[in-house]
């Protein structure tokens, strides 16, 4: 049974930081590209950051220079360090795993990040 469990969301003031974590189980972690997506109220889900099995990272233009994705293959964990947060970063953040061989995807249930005074 595949599980992706996000944690670390919450309320933060503009300019603040949060670190999201995603614990993966039931998959071969080293054979999956890991990503963070987000969905703001009334908007479509969008890709935020990807960390591939080869060590490559990619980011949405809106978060470049502020967010950092990292993965710990030994612990089956992926993280999203979010700095200089803005109100427009408010969204539910979802962890995603995509198998590199067959492309099968898995999703976590999400964690809410609210950036507000």
KAWOBEL-V316624 format. One record per pair of residues at least 12 apart in sequence whose C-alpha atoms are under 10 Angstrom apart, sorted by the first residue. I is the first residue (numbers start at 1). J is the second residue. D is the distance in Angstrom with one decimal. If there is no record, write none. Layout:
i:I j:J d:D
i:I j:J d:D
//
This chain:
i:1 j:25 d:7.7
i:1 j:26 d:5.3
i:1 j:27 d:8.3
i:2 j:24 d:7.5
i:2 j:25 d:5.7
i:2 j:26 d:4.2
i:2 j:27 d:6.2
i:2 j:28 d:9.9
i:2 j:97 d:9.9
i:2 j:106 d:7.5
i:2 j:107 d:9.1
i:2 j:108 d:9.5
i:3 j:22 d:9.7
i:3 j:23 d:7.8
i:3 j:24 d:5.7
i:3 j:25 d:5.2
i:3 j:26 d:6.3
i:3 j:27 d:8.3
i:3 j:97 d:9.9
i:3 j:106 d:8.1
i:3 j:107 d:8.0
i:3 j:108 d:6.9
i:3 j:109 d:9.4
i:4 j:21 d:9.9
i:4 j:22 d:6.3
i:4 j:23 d:5.6
i:4 j:24 d:4.6
i:4 j:25 d:6.6
i:4 j:26 d:8.8
i:4 j:27 d:9.5
i:4 j:76 d:9.9
i:4 j:77 d:9.4
i:4 j:78 d:9.9
i:4 j:94 d:9.1
i:4 j:95 d:6.7
i:4 j:96 d:7.6
i:4 j:97 d:8.2
i:4 j:106 d:7.6
i:4 j:107 d:6.4
i:4 j:108 d:4.5
i:4 j:109 d:7.6
i:4 j:110 d:9.1
i:5 j:21 d:8.0
i:5 j:22 d:5.3
i:5 j:23 d:5.2
i:5 j:24 d:6.6
i:5 j:25 d:8.8
i:5 j:77 d:9.6
i:5 j:94 d:9.0
i:5 j:95 d:7.6
i:5 j:107 d:8.8
i:5 j:108 d:5.6
i:5 j:109 d:7.0
i:5 j:110 d:7.7
i:5 j:111 d:8.9
i:6 j:20 d:7.0
i:6 j:21 d:5.5
i:6 j:22 d:4.3
i:6 j:23 d:6.6
i:6 j:24 d:9.0
i:6 j:77 d:9.8
i:6 j:78 d:9.3
i:6 j:79 d:9.2
i:6 j:93 d:8.2
i:6 j:94 d:7.2
i:6 j:95 d:6.6
i:6 j:107 d:9.9
i:6 j:108 d:6.5
i:6 j:109 d:7.3
i:6 j:110 d:6.0
i:6 j:111 d:6.0
i:6 j:112 d:9.6
i:7 j:19 d:8.6
i:7 j:20 d:5.8
i:7 j:21 d:5.2
i:7 j:22 d:6.4
i:7 j:23 d:8.5
i:7 j:79 d:9.6
i:7 j:93 d:9.6
i:7 j:94 d:9.9
i:7 j:95 d:9.8
i:7 j:110 d:8.1
i:7 j:111 d:6.1
i:7 j:112 d:9.0
i:8 j:20 d:4.5
i:8 j:21 d:6.1
i:8 j:22 d:8.9
i:8 j:79 d:9.6
i:8 j:80 d:9.5
i:8 j:111 d:7.3
i:8 j:112 d:8.6
i:8 j:113 d:8.5
i:9 j:21 d:8.8
i:9 j:91 d:9.7
i:9 j:92 d:8.5
i:9 j:93 d:8.1
i:9 j:110 d:9.0
i:9 j:111 d:5.3
i:9 j:112 d:5.2
i:9 j:113 d:4.9
i:9 j:114 d:7.9
i:10 j:90 d:9.8
i:10 j:111 d:8.0
i:10 j:112 d:6.2
i:10 j:113 d:5.0
i:10 j:114 d:6.1
i:10 j:115 d:8.4
i:11 j:90 d:9.2
i:11 j:112 d:8.4
i:11 j:113 d:6.2
i:11 j:114 d:4.7
i:11 j:115 d:5.9
i:11 j:116 d:7.1
i:11 j:117 d:9.0
i:12 j:85 d:8.0
i:12 j:86 d:9.4
i:12 j:87 d:9.3
i:12 j:90 d:9.6
i:12 j:113 d:7.8
i:12 j:114 d:6.3
i:12 j:115 d:5.0
i:12 j:116 d:6.3
i:12 j:117 d:7.7
i:13 j:84 d:9.4
i:13 j:85 d:7.6
i:13 j:86 d:8.1
i:13 j:87 d:8.3
i:13 j:114 d:8.3
i:13 j:115 d:5.4
i:13 j:116 d:5.0
i:13 j:117 d:5.2
i:14 j:83 d:9.6
i:14 j:84 d:7.0
i:14 j:85 d:5.4
i:14 j:86 d:5.1
i:14 j:87 d:6.3
i:14 j:88 d:9.6
i:14 j:89 d:9.4
i:14 j:114 d:9.5
i:14 j:115 d:5.8
i:14 j:116 d:6.0
i:14 j:117 d:6.8
i:15 j:82 d:9.9
i:15 j:83 d:7.1
i:15 j:84 d:4.2
i:15 j:85 d:4.9
i:15 j:86 d:6.4
i:15 j:87 d:9.1
i:15 j:115 d:8.7
i:15 j:116 d:9.7
i:16 j:82 d:8.3
i:16 j:83 d:6.2
i:16 j:84 d:5.5
i:16 j:85 d:5.5
i:16 j:86 d:8.2
i:16 j:115 d:8.3
i:16 j:116 d:9.9
i:17 j:66 d:9.4
i:17 j:67 d:9.5
i:17 j:81 d:7.5
i:17 j:82 d:5.4
i:17 j:83 d:4.4
i:17 j:84 d:6.2
i:17 j:85 d:6.2
i:17 j:86 d:9.8
i:17 j:115 d:9.6
i:18 j:67 d:9.7
i:18 j:80 d:8.2
i:18 j:81 d:6.2
i:18 j:82 d:5.2
i:18 j:83 d:6.7
i:18 j:84 d:9.3
i:18 j:85 d:8.2
i:18 j:113 d:8.6
i:19 j:67 d:9.4
i:19 j:68 d:9.4
i:19 j:69 d:9.7
i:19 j:79 d:6.8
i:19 j:80 d:5.6
i:19 j:81 d:4.4
i:19 j:82 d:5.9
i:19 j:83 d:8.6
i:20 j:36 d:9.5
i:20 j:69 d:9.4
i:20 j:78 d:8.4
i:20 j:79 d:5.5
i:20 j:80 d:5.0
i:20 j:81 d:6.4
i:20 j:82 d:7.9
i:20 j:93 d:8.6
i:20 j:94 d:9.8
i:20 j:95 d:9.4
i:20 j:111 d:8.3
i:20 j:113 d:9.3
i:21 j:69 d:9.9
i:21 j:70 d:9.7
i:21 j:71 d:9.5
i:21 j:77 d:6.9
i:21 j:78 d:5.9
i:21 j:79 d:4.5
i:21 j:80 d:6.5
i:21 j:81 d:8.8
i:21 j:95 d:8.6
i:21 j:111 d:9.5
i:22 j:34 d:9.6
i:22 j:35 d:9.8
i:22 j:36 d:9.2
i:22 j:71 d:9.3
i:22 j:76 d:8.4
i:22 j:77 d:5.6
i:22 j:78 d:5.2
i:22 j:79 d:6.2
i:22 j:80 d:8.6
i:22 j:94 d:8.8
i:22 j:95 d:6.3
i:22 j:96 d:9.0
i:22 j:108 d:8.2
i:22 j:110 d:9.5
i:22 j:111 d:9.8
i:23 j:72 d:10.0
i:23 j:75 d:8.1
i:23 j:76 d:6.2
i:23 j:77 d:4.8
i:23 j:78 d:6.9
i:23 j:79 d:9.0
i:23 j:95 d:9.0
i:23 j:108 d:9.3
i:24 j:75 d:8.7
i:24 j:76 d:5.5
i:24 j:77 d:6.1
i:24 j:78 d:8.1
i:24 j:95 d:9.1
i:24 j:96 d:9.5
i:24 j:97 d:8.5
i:24 j:106 d:9.9
i:24 j:108 d:9.0
i:25 j:75 d:9.8
i:25 j:76 d:7.2
i:25 j:77 d:9.2
i:26 j:76 d:9.9
i:27 j:76 d:9.0
i:27 j:97 d:8.7
i:27 j:98 d:9.9
i:27 j:99 d:8.8
i:27 j:106 d:9.4
i:28 j:73 d:9.6
i:28 j:76 d:8.7
i:28 j:99 d:8.5
i:29 j:53 d:8.6
i:29 j:71 d:9.7
i:29 j:72 d:9.4
i:29 j:73 d:6.6
i:29 j:74 d:8.9
i:29 j:75 d:9.1
i:29 j:76 d:5.9
i:29 j:77 d:8.5
i:29 j:78 d:9.8
i:29 j:97 d:8.4
i:29 j:98 d:9.6
i:29 j:99 d:8.7
i:30 j:52 d:9.1
i:30 j:53 d:6.1
i:30 j:54 d:9.2
i:30 j:71 d:9.8
i:30 j:72 d:9.5
i:30 j:73 d:6.3
i:30 j:74 d:9.0
i:30 j:76 d:8.3
i:30 j:99 d:9.1
i:30 j:100 d:9.4
i:31 j:52 d:9.1
i:31 j:53 d:6.6
i:31 j:54 d:9.7
i:31 j:73 d:9.9
i:31 j:97 d:9.4
i:31 j:98 d:8.4
i:31 j:99 d:5.9
i:31 j:100 d:5.9
i:31 j:101 d:7.6
i:32 j:51 d:9.3
i:32 j:52 d:7.3
i:32 j:53 d:6.4
i:32 j:54 d:10.0
i:32 j:96 d:9.3
i:32 j:97 d:5.8
i:32 j:98 d:5.1
i:32 j:99 d:4.3
i:32 j:100 d:5.6
i:32 j:101 d:8.5
i:32 j:102 d:9.9
i:32 j:103 d:8.7
i:32 j:104 d:9.1
i:32 j:105 d:8.9
i:32 j:106 d:9.9
i:33 j:50 d:7.1
i:33 j:51 d:6.0
i:33 j:52 d:4.4
i:33 j:53 d:5.5
i:33 j:54 d:8.6
i:33 j:55 d:9.3
i:33 j:56 d:9.6
i:33 j:57 d:9.9
i:33 j:71 d:9.7
i:33 j:96 d:8.3
i:33 j:97 d:5.8
i:33 j:98 d:5.2
i:33 j:99 d:6.4
i:33 j:100 d:6.6
i:33 j:103 d:9.5
i:33 j:105 d:9.5
i:34 j:49 d:8.6
i:34 j:50 d:5.8
i:34 j:51 d:5.3
i:34 j:52 d:6.2
i:34 j:53 d:7.9
i:34 j:57 d:9.7
i:34 j:69 d:9.1
i:34 j:70 d:9.1
i:34 j:71 d:7.9
i:34 j:77 d:9.3
i:34 j:78 d:7.1
i:34 j:79 d:9.5
i:34 j:95 d:7.4
i:34 j:96 d:5.7
i:34 j:97 d:4.7
i:34 j:98 d:6.5
i:34 j:99 d:8.8
i:34 j:105 d:9.7
i:34 j:106 d:9.7
i:35 j:47 d:7.6
i:35 j:48 d:7.4
i:35 j:49 d:5.5
i:35 j:50 d:4.2
i:35 j:51 d:6.0
i:35 j:52 d:8.2
i:35 j:57 d:9.3
i:35 j:58 d:9.3
i:35 j:59 d:9.6
i:35 j:69 d:8.1
i:35 j:70 d:9.6
i:35 j:71 d:9.8
i:35 j:78 d:8.2
i:35 j:79 d:9.3
i:35 j:80 d:9.1
i:35 j:94 d:8.3
i:35 j:95 d:6.0
i:35 j:96 d:5.0
i:35 j:97 d:6.4
i:35 j:98 d:8.2
i:35 j:107 d:9.7
i:36 j:48 d:5.5
i:36 j:49 d:5.3
i:36 j:50 d:6.5
i:36 j:51 d:8.8
i:36 j:59 d:9.5
i:36 j:69 d:8.2
i:36 j:78 d:9.0
i:36 j:79 d:8.7
i:36 j:80 d:7.5
i:36 j:93 d:6.7
i:36 j:94 d:5.6
i:36 j:95 d:4.8
i:36 j:96 d:6.0
i:36 j:97 d:8.9
i:36 j:107 d:9.6
i:36 j:108 d:9.8
i:36 j:110 d:9.7
i:37 j:49 d:7.1
i:37 j:50 d:8.9
i:37 j:60 d:9.8
i:37 j:91 d:9.5
i:37 j:92 d:8.3
i:37 j:93 d:5.7
i:37 j:94 d:5.1
i:37 j:95 d:6.5
i:37 j:96 d:7.2
i:37 j:107 d:9.6
i:37 j:110 d:9.1
i:38 j:89 d:8.7
i:38 j:90 d:8.8
i:38 j:91 d:5.8
i:38 j:92 d:5.4
i:38 j:93 d:4.3
i:38 j:94 d:5.8
i:38 j:95 d:8.8
i:38 j:110 d:8.5
i:38 j:111 d:9.3
i:38 j:112 d:9.2
i:38 j:113 d:9.5
i:39 j:89 d:9.5
i:39 j:90 d:8.5
i:39 j:91 d:5.2
i:39 j:92 d:5.3
i:39 j:93 d:6.6
i:39 j:94 d:8.1
i:39 j:110 d:9.4
i:39 j:112 d:9.5
i:40 j:88 d:8.3
i:40 j:89 d:8.0
i:40 j:90 d:6.4
i:40 j:91 d:4.2
i:40 j:92 d:6.4
i:40 j:93 d:8.8
i:40 j:112 d:9.6
i:40 j:113 d:9.6
i:40 j:114 d:10.0
i:41 j:90 d:8.6
i:41 j:91 d:6.9
i:41 j:92 d:8.5
i:43 j:91 d:9.4
i:45 j:91 d:9.4
i:45 j:92 d:9.0
i:45 j:93 d:9.1
i:45 j:94 d:9.1
i:46 j:60 d:8.6
i:46 j:93 d:9.6
i:46 j:94 d:9.8
i:47 j:59 d:7.9
i:47 j:60 d:6.6
i:47 j:93 d:9.7
i:47 j:94 d:9.4
i:47 j:96 d:9.7
i:48 j:60 d:5.1
i:48 j:61 d:8.6
i:48 j:62 d:8.3
i:48 j:63 d:7.2
i:48 j:64 d:9.2
i:48 j:67 d:8.7
i:48 j:68 d:9.9
i:48 j:69 d:9.3
i:48 j:80 d:9.5
i:48 j:93 d:8.8
i:48 j:94 d:9.5
i:49 j:61 d:9.7
i:49 j:63 d:8.4
i:49 j:64 d:9.0
i:49 j:67 d:8.1
i:49 j:68 d:7.8
i:49 j:69 d:6.4
i:49 j:70 d:9.6
i:49 j:80 d:8.2
i:49 j:95 d:10.0
i:50 j:68 d:9.5
i:50 j:69 d:7.0
i:50 j:70 d:8.9
i:50 j:71 d:10.0
i:50 j:78 d:10.0
i:50 j:80 d:9.8
i:50 j:96 d:9.0
i:50 j:97 d:9.6
i:51 j:68 d:9.5
i:51 j:69 d:6.3
i:51 j:70 d:6.6
i:51 j:71 d:7.1
i:51 j:78 d:8.4
i:51 j:79 d:9.6
i:51 j:97 d:9.9
i:52 j:70 d:9.6
i:52 j:71 d:8.9
i:52 j:97 d:9.9
i:52 j:98 d:9.4
i:52 j:100 d:9.0
i:53 j:71 d:9.1
i:53 j:73 d:9.0
i:53 j:99 d:9.7
i:53 j:100 d:8.3
i:55 j:70 d:8.9
i:55 j:71 d:8.8
i:56 j:69 d:10.0
i:56 j:70 d:9.9
i:57 j:69 d:7.1
i:57 j:70 d:8.3
i:62 j:88 d:9.6
i:62 j:89 d:9.0
i:63 j:82 d:8.5
i:63 j:83 d:9.2
i:63 j:84 d:9.5
i:63 j:85 d:9.2
i:63 j:86 d:9.9
i:63 j:89 d:8.7
i:65 j:82 d:9.6
i:65 j:83 d:8.7
i:65 j:84 d:9.3
i:66 j:81 d:8.2
i:66 j:82 d:6.1
i:66 j:83 d:5.1
i:66 j:84 d:6.1
i:66 j:85 d:7.7
i:67 j:80 d:6.7
i:67 j:81 d:5.5
i:67 j:82 d:4.5
i:67 j:83 d:6.0
i:67 j:84 d:8.5
i:67 j:85 d:8.9
i:68 j:80 d:5.6
i:68 j:81 d:5.1
i:68 j:82 d:6.6
i:68 j:83 d:8.6
i:69 j:81 d:6.4
i:69 j:82 d:8.8
i:78 j:95 d:8.3
i:78 j:96 d:9.7
i:78 j:97 d:9.9
i:79 j:95 d:9.2
i:80 j:93 d:9.8
i:80 j:95 d:9.6
i:85 j:113 d:9.9
i:85 j:114 d:9.5
i:85 j:115 d:6.8
i:85 j:116 d:9.4
i:86 j:114 d:9.3
i:86 j:115 d:6.1
i:86 j:116 d:8.0
i:87 j:113 d:9.7
i:87 j:114 d:7.4
i:87 j:115 d:4.7
i:87 j:116 d:5.9
i:87 j:117 d:8.9
i:88 j:114 d:9.1
i:88 j:115 d:7.6
i:88 j:116 d:9.4
i:89 j:113 d:7.6
i:89 j:114 d:7.5
i:89 j:115 d:6.7
i:89 j:116 d:9.8
i:90 j:112 d:7.8
i:90 j:113 d:5.4
i:90 j:114 d:4.6
i:90 j:115 d:5.4
i:90 j:116 d:8.2
i:91 j:110 d:9.5
i:91 j:111 d:8.4
i:91 j:112 d:6.0
i:91 j:113 d:5.5
i:91 j:114 d:6.6
i:91 j:115 d:8.8
i:92 j:109 d:9.1
i:92 j:110 d:5.8
i:92 j:111 d:5.4
i:92 j:112 d:4.3
i:92 j:113 d:6.0
i:92 j:114 d:8.5
i:93 j:108 d:9.0
i:93 j:109 d:8.7
i:93 j:110 d:5.2
i:93 j:111 d:5.3
i:93 j:112 d:6.2
i:93 j:113 d:7.0
i:94 j:107 d:6.8
i:94 j:108 d:5.7
i:94 j:109 d:6.5
i:94 j:110 d:4.3
i:94 j:111 d:6.6
i:94 j:112 d:9.0
i:95 j:107 d:5.9
i:95 j:108 d:5.2
i:95 j:109 d:7.9
i:95 j:110 d:6.8
i:95 j:111 d:8.9
i:96 j:108 d:6.6
i:96 j:109 d:9.8
i:96 j:110 d:9.8
//
